[in-house]
Each structure stands twice: as C-alpha cells, then as structure tokens.
C-alpha cells in the first residue's frame, strides 16, 4: 500500500547505520500526513513481510534476501 511504502521510506531515511530508528508512530504519522492508525497498520504489514522488525519503541530495517524476486 502507499502507507507501507511511505513508512518504509521514512524509516530508511531516519535510520542509523544499523537500520534502527526510535521514531514514535504519532510523529511518523504527523510527518507523513497520515493517521496514527495507518502507520500502525503499515508497520504490522511490514513486519509480516519481513521488511521491518519492531519492538516498542525501536524499529529496525531488515536486510532483503538475495532469493527475493
């Protein structure tokens, strides 16, 4: 979804060199012009797809497998 793409790109730009970010959902939503619930749902889907790990309050971008199309 567009929300997933926006959140993933935001996390990529905000992450440190280890792929970690501590941005709160409310702040991400405000910066992206989304509702906080949209950010939460996008995060849930990104975690399910194996693109992001999340444990409050830490996001971490996960590496892509070479086998992924």
N, C-alpha and C positions, 0 to 999 in steps of 0.2 A: 504494500500500500504506500501511498505518498507519505503518510505519517511515519512508517517504518524507515523509508529512505531518508526522510528529514532527520529523524532521531539518530540513525546510524551515522549520517554525515556529520551531524553536530557532535556526537561522541568522538568521532575520528578527529575532528578539528580541535576538540577540547582535551583530548587525552595526552597524558605524559608519554615518555618514551617507552614505557612498559604497556601502554594501551589502557591505563587506568584513568578514571575520572570520578570526581566526587560531586558532580552537579546534582542538585535536587530536581525531582520531577516538576515541581512548580516553577522553578527557574527555567528549566528547559522549555516548558510549555510557554512561558511568557516570552522567551527569546524567539521561539519559532512561531508564535501566534496561534498556538494550539490550546486545547483544553487539557488540563492535567490528566483526565481520564484517557484521552487519546494517547498521551505519552506513555501511560501505564500499560495500555493495551499493546502499543507498538513494542514496548520493552518485552512484554510477555511473548509476543510472536518472534522477536529477535532472539530471545533466549531459546525458544522452542526450535528455531532453525540452526542453533549452534553458532550464531554470529556474535553473541554478547553473553558474558557471564554477569550476574547481578547478585550481590548480597548487600543489603542496605548498609551504608549509603554508597557503596562502591560499584561502579560499572567497570567492566574490563572487556575490551575488544578482543575477540579470539581469532587466531590465525585461520586462514582458509586452507583446506586440504587441497593438495595438488590434484586429487581424483575428482574434485567437484567440477561439474561442467560449466 
